[in-house]
Amino acid sequence: MNSKLTALAALGVLATFAVTATDAYAQTQGSQRRGDRRENRDDSRDAKAECKAGDEKSRAECRGDKRDTKQDGRGSESATPATPASPATPATPAKP
């Protein structure tokens, strides 16, 4: 009887540890990207607010600064345009 209780207690401790360990790493890549986008928006809003407060640039120039800040936050992979795929070569007909 004592060994059954010990085994159940050990199993309970292991189950508790497994649940808490998986909760710590529950953040997915999608939620990380979402967080990055939110930070990027905050940075671009701050850049635009600073620009508007300065009074030395026009509204259009402030929008451009905001756009540049957002583009910089996206990283280099979206800054380079995608190259179009080359067309497939036609198949040669089979000889009878």
C-alpha positions in Angstrom: 0.0 0.0 0.0 2.8 2.3 0.9 4.6 1.7 -2.4 1.4 2.6 -4.3 1.0 5.9 -2.5 4.7 6.7 -3.2 4.3 5.8 -6.9 1.1 8.0 -7.1 2.8 10.9 -5.4 5.8 10.6 -7.7 3.5 10.5 -10.7 1.6 13.6 -9.4 4.9 15.5 -9.0 6.0 14.6 -12.5 2.6 15.6 -14.0 2.8 18.9 -12.2 6.3 19.5 -13.5 5.3 18.6 -17.0 2.3 21.0 -17.0 4.4 23.9 -15.6 7.2 23.3 -18.0 5.0 23.3 -21.1 3.3 26.5 -20.0 6.6 28.4 -19.9 7.3 27.6 -23.5 3.7 28.0 -24.9 4.5 31.1 -27.0 4.4 30.2 -30.7 6.3 31.8 -33.5 3.1 33.5 -34.6 2.7 35.2 -31.3 6.3 36.3 -31.4 5.8 37.8 -34.8 2.6 39.6 -33.6 4.6 41.0 -30.7 7.3 42.2 -33.1 4.6 43.9 -35.2 3.1 45.6 -32.2 6.5 46.9 -31.1 7.1 48.1 -34.7 3.9 50.0 -34.7 4.7 51.6 -31.4 8.1 52.7 -32.7 6.6 54.2 -35.8 4.0 56.1 -33.9 6.7 57.5 -31.6 8.8 58.6 -34.6 5.8 60.3 -36.2 4.8 62.0 -32.9 8.4 63.3 -32.5 8.4 64.5 -36.0 5.1 66.4 -35.6 6.3 67.9 -32.4 9.4 69.3 -34.0 7.6 71.6 -36.5 10.5 71.6 -38.9 9.0 68.9 -41.3 5.8 68.8 -43.3 3.0 66.2 -42.7 4.1 64.3 -45.7 7.7 64.2 -44.5 6.5 62.9 -41.1 4.5 60.2 -42.9 7.5 59.2 -44.8 9.6 58.9 -41.6 6.9 56.7 -40.1 6.8 54.5 -43.2 10.6 54.2 -43.2 10.5 53.3 -39.5 8.0 50.6 -40.2 9.9 49.3 -43.2 13.1 49.1 -41.1 11.2 47.1 -38.4 10.1 44.5 -40.9 13.6 43.3 -41.6 15.6 42.7 -44.7 13.6 39.8 -46.1 10.6 42.0 -46.9 12.8 44.8 -48.2 14.1 42.9 -51.1 11.6 42.2 -53.9 10.7 38.7 -54.7 12.1 37.4 -58.0 9.5 36.0 -60.4 9.7 32.3 -61.1 11.1 31.4 -64.5 8.6 29.8 -66.9 8.6 26.1 -67.3 10.3 24.7 -70.3 7.9 22.9 -72.7 8.1 19.1 -72.7 9.3 17.5 -75.9 6.7 15.2 -77.5 7.3 11.5 -77.3 8.2 9.8 -80.5 5.9 6.9 -81.5 
